[in-house]
Each structure stands twice: as C-alpha cells, then as structure tokens.
Amino acid sequence: MERLEHHASFGGWQSVYRHHSAVLNCAMNVGIYLPPQASNQRCPVLYWLSGLTCTEQNAITKAGLQQHAAKYGLIVVAPDTSPRGEGIVDSEDYDLGMGASFYLNATQPPWAAHYRMYDYVVQELPTWVENNFPATNARSIFGHSMGGHGALVIALRNPGRYRSVSAFAPVVAPSKVPWGQKAFQAYLGDDQLSWQPWDTCALIQSAPERLPLLVDYGDADQFLTTQLRPELLQAACEAANHPLTLRLQPGYDHSYYFISSLMGEHIDWHGAALLD
Ligand SMILES: N[C@@H](CCC(=O)N[C@@H](CS)C(=O)NCC(=O)O)C(=O)O
C-alpha cells in the first residue's frame, strides 16, 4: 500500500492510501481519518460511503467529519465509490459505471469482472483496515444518497456486523426509481427478483435484526420526490415495525452543505453505539 496524502486534522491525521483490491481487481484509494486517540490505543471504525460522481475526496474535504470523529475517538474510513482506472469498464453517464457502483456485486457482463463493491466494503476493506491501522473490530456505517443506500443495504444484510447505521438523503427504493432501475438493469439484469436483496425497502420486510435507522433528508433536496422517496422508507418501516428516526430538515438541499451541517448529530449517533 502507498500513502498519497497525510494532513494533521483536529489533533489526528487525515490520510489517503492506495491499496490493491483483489475483490475489485484494481487499485483503490481510501481516505483514513485517525483520531488523536489512535496514537496510543485501538479505536472503533466508522465507514462512510459517498454518492454518485464522488471519490474518497468528497467526504474528507467537505463533510466536516474530522472534528466530530476526534471528539469520540473514531477512525473514519471513506473509500472511493467504485473500481476505477485503466481497464475498468465505464459509461458516459454520471449514474452508471465509475463513481456509480451502487455498492452491489454485479452479475452481468461487462460489469461483473470489477464491480463488486459490496464484497469490498463488507469484507476486504475492513480486513485491510483492521490489519493495517490501530482499529478494533467495532464497526458502524453511514453514507450519502447512493452511499446511503449502500450503508443501509450493507447493515441490513449483515446482522451483528455493524453497531449502528445512518444515512443522509439515501436512495431507499432503488427498484422503483430511475437511478436504481438503470443501474440494477445494467449490473444485475432484467429479472427484478434479483434486485430485491439490494433494495432497502424490500430488505426491511424480513430483516433478521431490527437495527435502528437514523435518516435525514433536506426538504429542498432536488432529488427528493424523484429518486429518494423517503415516504417509501417510512411505509416499509411502519409495516415491519422497524425502528426509524426519519427527519426532514428545512431548507437543506442534496449537497455537502447539508451533510456537514448534520454530521455532528450523525457522529453522536455512531459514537454512542461504538463506545457503548
Ligand atoms: N451530477 C448529477 C448529480 C450528482 C450528485 O448530486 N452527486 C451527489 C451524490 S448523489 C454528490 O455528492 N456530488 C458530489 C458533491 O456534491 O461533492 C446531476 O447534476 O444531476
């Protein structure tokens, strides 16, 4: 592995590493925030998943997460959002291919060879983090938009693996909205039954663990009614009696201004679970 960046931040260190991913069959950039506490003890790990068009840079430069992670002594891991680089298939569209992995394991050509972000985030990345940094095996996960979808799906599919989960403006019913339908058709094929294990609202119905969800949306989010559909999450959670804190935050749009404004509250949520 190679360290590409290293910056002092709130008493700790914000770095970017590049390592080889065997699962994705390419090099991956990963943002790693080590809080001040990591200089003399092992710390729990909070995984962040960004949205469409993002790399590891968006969260580490714009989410304002470091000050809050430093307060609780949390390592924050922010990987790139898809396989990337020469030899990786892409599309000309911003919502398919690089920067648009949807955090699933693709089954369809030409995507299946590299687009396996689910296995990368759930298995390979934590193993790499826990072997190379002063991390405990206490983990939580959160994300934004496509990354909020990734965080919710990953937590729901892996009972016991995450202490807490939260999301900013997540896509919660990808099978029913244009971003998700386009990506799932390409990555998973036409059979919509194969989409269900990647759809938060579908997973909620039979979740083996009722891990509480914290979910924020801005009421001025330009994607709210077309792509995000929070009312579908609310209905799915009500039907399954799944614990949900769903908030519509007045004035906020879909941007990192929204994320950074609520970041402290989300890290309070994860800090409480991880330091329990
Ligand atoms: N480019 C797309 C939207 C892409 C977008 O809003 N991406 C969000 C995540 S879904 C993001 O975080 N963009 C990067 C940023 O704001 O730093 C469009 O204009 O329709």
The ligand as a Gaussian input file, in Angstrom:
#p B3LYP/6-31G(d) Opt

LIG

0 1
 N      -24.302000      15.336000     -11.397000
 C      -25.630000      14.922000     -11.040000
 C      -25.833000      14.830000      -9.554000
 C      -24.709000      14.175000      -8.852000
 C      -24.807000      14.425000      -7.376000
 O      -25.580000      15.268000      -6.877000
 N      -23.999000      13.703000      -6.653000
 C      -24.017000      13.815000      -5.221000
 C      -24.245000      12.446000      -4.658000
 S      -25.714000      11.711000      -5.359000
 C      -22.696000      14.334000      -4.730000
 O      -22.336000      14.088000      -3.594000
 N      -21.969000      15.055000      -5.587000
 C      -20.625000      15.493000      -5.270000
 C      -20.519000      16.688000      -4.356000
 O      -21.522000      17.383000      -4.113000
 O      -19.398000      16.925000      -3.875000
 C      -26.634000      15.914000     -11.544000
 O      -26.279000      17.083000     -11.600000
 O      -27.770000      15.520000     -11.790000

